[in-house]
Amino acid sequence: MHENLIQRTNTSPRAGIVVHGLGKRFGEFWALRDFDLEVPAGTVLGLLGHNGAGKTTAVRLLTTLAQPTTGSAHVDGLDVVADAAAVRSRIGLAGQSAAVDDLLTARANLELVGRLYHQPRVAARRRAAELLERLSLAEHADRLVKTFSGGMRRRLDLAATLVAAPPVLFLDEPTTGLDPASRNELWELLRELVSDGTTLLLTTQYLEEADRLADQIVLLDHGRQAAAGTPAELKARVGGERIAVTLLAADHLPAGEAALAPFADGPATSDAEERVLTVPVRAGTPLLEIARALDHAGVAAQDVNRRQATLDDVFLTLTNRTAAPAAVQPDLPTEAAA
């Protein structure tokens, strides 16, 4: 473990995040409603949902950047409304866009954050050096941030959230723009933080990321909680086995779905761009029978394979991507659209 990175040896005895009936309304539009949550200290919660589901609104409420309309929330034992200033001293937040100063070097950015946390100059300089090394930015420490790539800016932004070693960390789409190698490095870092007691709330569009990191997952759909559980529990909820058929032509998808209906153990999903039809089936369904049914229906398949359910299946099955939320106002604040 990297003790200098964490700077803590004991986990907090209090729950990391506790939420009851939290809601945020803009006029007649509810960006988030009846939201309940409990994240034990030293665990990871993955908050998933399509664009507009309420993920960023939830993060803004929990980090004191917005006032709730209904309900209550406590972060590290502190009320986000009554104890807002104290909450801000106990959290780290990396938003969707990196919040670093382009006209400063990477080192100066981190030292500035340390000084804003009232760290002595020598301590701020030492902490900046530790974080630059750990996030593979040491060789770029004295470059202006405006010369950084998107991935480097993202890593520097995360480093800034870690300067004060906060017990609760909020990451809103943290690996957007990172290449696979950088994403894996970030995942390793987050696992180290959590193993040393940090509570992490993570919003992400990368469902593999949630599967790899999260102890619990909450799925939001149009501002409401659609499902909650461990990754394994949510996968079991939508069924285990899937047959994925890649067709030669997208216009064969309806006929393919009809041909496989006798084998289906739930609603099928399709991807017209990739020409892939995915059907949940009963365990042990022979692939040969699937191929025969497609051939009998005159549906030309390029590939047929069996796989287990993924979080992508959970997402597509348990959210209604086409339904529109009621009473949407045309001119909502930015946070309501996320």
C-alpha positions as CSV (number, residue, x, y, z in Angstrom):
1,M,0.0,0.0,0.0
2,H,1.0,3.6,-0.5
3,E,0.7,5.1,3.0
4,N,1.8,8.5,1.9
5,L,-1.0,8.6,-0.7
6,I,-3.7,7.8,1.9
7,Q,-2.3,9.4,5.0
8,R,-4.7,7.4,7.2
9,T,-4.5,4.2,9.1
10,N,-8.0,3.8,10.5
11,T,-11.4,3.7,8.8
12,S,-14.2,5.9,10.0
13,P,-16.6,4.2,12.4
14,R,-19.5,6.1,10.8
15,A,-21.4,5.2,7.6
16,G,-19.8,6.8,4.6
17,I,-23.0,8.0,2.9
18,V,-26.6,7.7,4.2
19,V,-29.5,9.1,2.2
20,H,-33.3,9.1,2.9
21,G,-35.9,10.3,0.4
22,L,-33.6,12.7,-1.3
23,G,-35.1,14.7,-4.1
24,K,-34.4,17.8,-6.3
25,R,-37.1,19.6,-8.2
26,F,-36.9,22.3,-10.8
27,G,-40.4,23.7,-11.2
28,E,-42.6,20.7,-12.0
29,F,-39.6,18.5,-13.1
30,W,-38.0,16.1,-10.6
31,A,-34.4,15.6,-11.6
32,L,-34.1,13.2,-8.6
33,R,-36.9,11.8,-6.4
34,D,-37.3,9.4,-3.5
35,F,-33.6,8.5,-3.5
36,D,-32.5,6.2,-0.7
37,L,-28.9,5.1,-0.2
38,E,-26.5,3.6,2.3
39,V,-22.8,3.3,1.5
40,P,-20.7,1.8,4.4
41,A,-17.3,3.4,5.0
42,G,-14.6,1.8,3.0
43,T,-16.8,0.5,0.2
44,V,-17.6,1.5,-3.4
45,L,-21.0,2.4,-4.7
46,G,-21.5,2.5,-8.5
47,L,-24.2,5.0,-9.6
48,L,-25.4,4.1,-13.1
49,G,-28.0,5.5,-15.5
50,H,-28.5,6.9,-18.9
51,N,-27.8,10.6,-19.6
52,G,-30.5,12.6,-17.7
53,A,-31.1,9.8,-15.2
54,G,-30.1,12.0,-12.2
55,K,-26.6,10.8,-11.5
56,T,-24.8,14.2,-11.5
57,T,-27.8,15.8,-9.6
58,A,-27.3,13.2,-6.9
59,V,-23.6,14.0,-6.7
60,R,-24.2,17.7,-6.6
61,L,-26.6,17.3,-3.7
62,L,-24.3,15.0,-1.7
63,T,-21.3,17.4,-2.2
64,T,-23.3,20.5,-1.1
65,L,-23.2,22.1,-4.6
66,A,-27.1,22.1,-4.7
67,Q,-29.8,22.2,-2.0
68,P,-32.3,19.3,-1.9
69,T,-36.0,19.8,-2.3
70,T,-36.9,16.9,-0.1
71,G,-35.2,14.3,2.1
72,S,-31.9,14.2,4.0
73,A,-28.4,13.1,3.4
74,H,-25.4,12.5,5.6
75,V,-21.8,12.2,4.4
76,D,-19.2,10.9,6.9
77,G,-21.8,11.4,9.6
78,L,-22.5,15.1,8.7
79,D,-25.7,16.6,7.3
80,V,-25.1,18.0,3.8
81,V,-27.3,21.0,4.5
82,A,-26.8,21.8,8.2
83,D,-23.1,21.0,8.2
84,A,-22.3,21.9,4.6
85,A,-18.9,23.6,5.4
86,A,-17.8,20.6,7.5
87,V,-18.9,18.2,4.7
88,R,-16.8,20.0,2.2
89,S,-13.7,19.6,4.4
90,R,-14.3,15.8,4.4
91,I,-14.8,15.0,0.8
92,G,-13.0,15.0,-2.5
93,L,-14.9,15.6,-5.8
94,A,-13.7,15.1,-9.4
95,G,-16.4,16.3,-11.7
96,Q,-17.1,15.4,-15.3
97,S,-14.7,18.1,-16.5
98,A,-11.2,18.5,-15.1
99,A,-11.1,21.5,-12.7
100,V,-7.4,22.4,-13.0
101,D,-5.7,25.7,-14.0
102,D,-4.3,25.6,-17.5
103,L,-1.9,28.4,-16.9
104,L,-0.2,26.7,-14.0
105,T,2.1,23.7,-14.0
106,A,0.9,20.4,-12.6
107,R,3.1,20.8,-9.5
108,A,1.8,24.4,-8.9
109,N,-1.8,23.2,-9.3
110,L,-1.4,20.6,-6.5
111,E,0.6,22.9,-4.2
112,L,-2.1,25.5,-4.6
113,V,-4.8,23.1,-3.5
114,G,-2.6,22.1,-0.5
115,R,-2.2,25.7,0.5
116,L,-6.0,26.2,0.2
117,Y,-6.3,23.3,2.7
118,H,-4.0,25.3,5.0
119,Q,-1.2,22.8,4.6
120,P,2.3,24.3,5.4
121,R,4.3,25.1,2.3
122,V,6.8,22.3,2.8
123,A,3.9,19.8,3.4
124,A,2.0,21.0,0.3
125,R,5.1,20.6,-1.8
126,R,5.8,17.1,-0.5
127,R,2.2,16.0,-1.0
128,A,2.2,17.3,-4.5
129,A,5.4,15.4,-5.3
130,E,3.9,12.1,-3.9
131,L,0.7,12.4,-5.9
132,L,2.5,13.4,-9.1
133,E,4.7,10.3,-8.8
134,R,1.8,8.0,-8.0
135,L,-0.4,9.1,-10.9
136,S,2.5,8.9,-13.4
137,L,2.8,12.6,-13.8
138,A,6.2,13.3,-12.2
139,E,8.1,13.7,-15.5
140,H,5.5,16.3,-16.5
141,A,5.3,18.1,-13.2
142,D,6.7,21.4,-14.4
143,R,4.8,21.6,-17.7
144,L,1.9,24.0,-18.1
145,V,-1.4,22.1,-17.9
146,K,-2.6,23.6,-21.1
147,T,-0.1,21.3,-22.9
148,F,-1.5,18.2,-21.3
149,S,-3.6,15.6,-23.1
150,G,-7.1,14.9,-21.9
151,G,-6.0,11.8,-20.0
152,M,-3.2,13.6,-18.2
153,R,-5.6,16.4,-17.2
154,R,-8.0,13.8,-15.8
155,R,-5.2,12.2,-13.7
156,L,-4.1,15.6,-12.4
157,D,-7.7,16.4,-11.5
158,L,-8.0,13.2,-9.5
159,A,-4.7,14.0,-7.8
160,A,-6.1,17.4,-6.7
161,T,-9.1,15.7,-5.0
162,L,-6.6,13.5,-3.0
163,V,-4.4,16.3,-1.7
164,A,-6.2,16.4,1.7
165,A,-6.8,12.6,1.8
166,P,-10.6,12.9,2.1
167,P,-12.4,10.0,3.8
168,V,-15.2,10.2,1.2
169,L,-14.5,10.6,-2.5
170,F,-17.0,11.4,-5.3
171,L,-15.9,10.7,-8.9
172,D,-18.3,11.7,-11.7
173,E,-17.3,9.8,-14.9
174,P,-13.6,9.6,-13.7
175,T,-12.2,7.6,-16.6
176,T,-13.8,9.5,-19.5
177,G,-11.1,10.1,-22.1
178,L,-8.5,7.8,-20.6
179,D,-6.8,5.1,-22.7
180,P,-7.2,1.4,-21.5
181,A,-3.7,1.5,-19.8
182,S,-4.5,4.7,-17.9
183,R,-7.9,3.4,-17.0
184,N,-6.4,0.2,-15.4
185,E,-3.9,2.3,-13.5
186,L,-6.7,4.5,-12.1
187,W,-8.7,1.4,-11.1
188,E,-5.7,0.1,-9.2
189,L,-5.3,3.4,-7.4
190,L,-9.0,3.5,-6.4
191,R,-8.8,0.0,-5.1
192,E,-5.9,1.0,-2.9
193,L,-7.8,4.0,-1.6
194,V,-10.8,1.9,-0.7
195,S,-8.8,-0.8,1.0
196,D,-7.4,1.9,3.3
197,G,-10.8,3.1,4.3
198,T,-11.9,5.7,1.7
199,T,-15.6,5.6,0.8
200,L,-16.1,6.0,-2.9
201,L,-19.2,7.0,-4.9
202,L,-18.6,6.5,-8.6
203,T,-20.8,7.5,-11.5
204,T,-19.8,6.0,-14.8
205,Q,-20.9,5.1,-18.3
206,Y,-18.4,2.3,-18.5
207,L,-20.4,-0.7,-17.1
208,E,-17.2,-2.8,-17.0
209,E,-15.8,-0.2,-14.6
210,A,-18.7,-0.6,-12.2
211,D,-18.5,-4.3,-12.5
212,R,-14.8,-4.3,-11.6
213,L,-14.9,-1.7,-8.8
214,A,-18.3,-1.5,-7.1
215,D,-19.4,-3.4,-4.0
216,Q,-23.0,-2.2,-4.6
217,I,-24.7,-0.7,-7.6
218,V,-27.7,1.7,-7.8
219,L,-29.4,2.1,-11.2
220,L,-31.2,5.4,-11.8
221,D,-33.8,5.8,-14.5
222,H,-35.4,9.2,-15.1
223,G,-34.6,10.4,-11.6
224,R,-35.8,7.3,-9.7
225,Q,-34.1,4.3,-8.4
226,A,-34.8,1.4,-10.8
227,A,-32.6,-1.3,-9.1
228,A,-30.0,-1.8,-6.4
229,G,-27.7,-4.7,-5.4
230,T,-24.3,-6.2,-5.9
231,P,-23.2,-6.7,-9.5
232,A,-23.8,-10.4,-9.2
233,E,-27.3,-9.9,-7.8
234,L,-28.3,-7.6,-10.6
235,K,-27.1,-10.0,-13.2
236,A,-29.0,-12.8,-11.6
237,R,-32.1,-10.6,-11.6
238,V,-32.2,-10.4,-15.4
239,G,-31.3,-14.0,-16.0
240,G,-28.0,-15.9,-16.5
241,E,-27.5,-17.0,-20.0
242,R,-27.7,-15.0,-23.2
243,I,-27.5,-16.0,-26.9
244,A,-25.9,-13.2,-29.0
245,V,-26.5,-13.5,-32.7
246,T,-24.7,-11.3,-35.2
247,L,-26.8,-11.0,-38.4
248,L,-25.6,-10.2,-41.9
249,A,-28.2,-7.4,-42.2
250,A,-29.8,-5.1,-39.6
251,D,-33.2,-5.4,-41.3
252,H,-33.3,-9.1,-40.3
253,L,-33.4,-8.2,-36.6
254,P,-37.2,-8.4,-36.3
255,A,-37.4,-11.8,-38.0
256,G,-34.5,-13.1,-35.9
257,E,-36.2,-12.0,-32.7
258,A,-39.4,-13.8,-33.9
259,A,-37.5,-16.9,-34.7
260,L,-35.9,-17.1,-31.3
261,A,-39.0,-16.2,-29.3
262,P,-39.7,-19.9,-28.4
263,F,-36.3,-20.0,-26.6
264,A,-36.5,-16.6,-24.9
265,D,-36.6,-16.4,-21.1
266,G,-37.1,-12.6,-21.2
267,P,-37.2,-9.6,-23.5
268,A,-34.7,-9.5,-26.3
269,T,-32.5,-6.5,-27.0
270,S,-31.0,-5.5,-30.4
271,D,-28.2,-3.2,-31.7
272,A,-29.0,-2.2,-35.3
273,E,-25.6,-0.6,-35.8
274,E,-23.7,-3.7,-34.8
275,R,-26.5,-6.0,-36.2
276,V,-26.5,-8.0,-32.9
277,L,-29.6,-9.6,-31.4
278,T,-29.3,-10.7,-27.8
279,V,-31.8,-13.1,-26.2
280,P,-32.0,-14.3,-22.6
281,V,-32.5,-18.1,-22.7
282,R,-33.1,-21.0,-20.4
283,A,-29.8,-22.6,-19.2
284,G,-28.5,-25.3,-21.5
285,T,-30.4,-24.2,-24.6
286,P,-28.5,-25.9,-27.5
287,L,-26.8,-23.6,-30.0
288,L,-27.6,-26.0,-32.8
289,E,-31.4,-25.5,-32.2
290,I,-30.8,-21.7,-32.3
291,A,-29.0,-22.0,-35.6
292,R,-31.8,-24.3,-37.0
293,A,-34.5,-21.8,-36.0
294,L,-32.7,-18.9,-37.7
295,D,-32.1,-21.0,-40.8
296,H,-35.8,-22.1,-41.0
297,A,-36.9,-18.4,-40.7
298,G,-34.5,-17.4,-43.5
299,V,-32.4,-15.3,-41.2
300,A,-28.7,-15.2,-42.2
301,A,-26.4,-15.2,-39.1
302,Q,-22.7,-14.3,-39.2
303,D,-22.0,-15.5,-35.6
304,V,-23.9,-17.2,-32.8
305,N,-22.5,-17.5,-29.3
306,R,-23.5,-18.1,-25.7
307,R,-22.5,-15.8,-22.8
308,Q,-23.4,-14.9,-19.3
309,A,-25.4,-11.8,-18.4
310,T,-23.4,-8.5,-18.0
311,L,-24.2,-5.1,-16.5
312,D,-25.0,-4.0,-20.0
313,D,-27.9,-6.5,-20.0
314,V,-29.0,-5.2,-16.6
315,F,-28.9,-1.6,-17.9
316,L,-30.9,-2.3,-21.0
317,T,-33.4,-4.6,-19.3
318,L,-34.1,-2.5,-16.2
319,T,-34.2,1.0,-17.7
320,N,-36.6,2.4,-20.1
321,R,-34.4,4.2,-22.6
322,T,-37.3,5.5,-24.7
323,A,-39.7,6.8,-22.1
324,A,-39.7,10.5,-21.4
325,P,-40.0,11.9,-17.9
326,A,-43.1,13.7,-17.1
327,A,-43.4,17.5,-17.1
328,V,-39.9,18.2,-18.4
329,Q,-39.3,21.9,-18.6
330,P,-37.4,23.3,-21.6
331,D,-34.9,25.5,-19.7
332,L,-33.5,23.4,-16.9
333,P,-30.3,24.2,-15.0
334,T,-27.3,22.2,-16.2
335,E,-27.3,19.9,-13.2
336,A,-30.8,18.7,-14.0
337,A,-29.8,17.3,-17.3
338,A,-27.2,14.9,-16.0
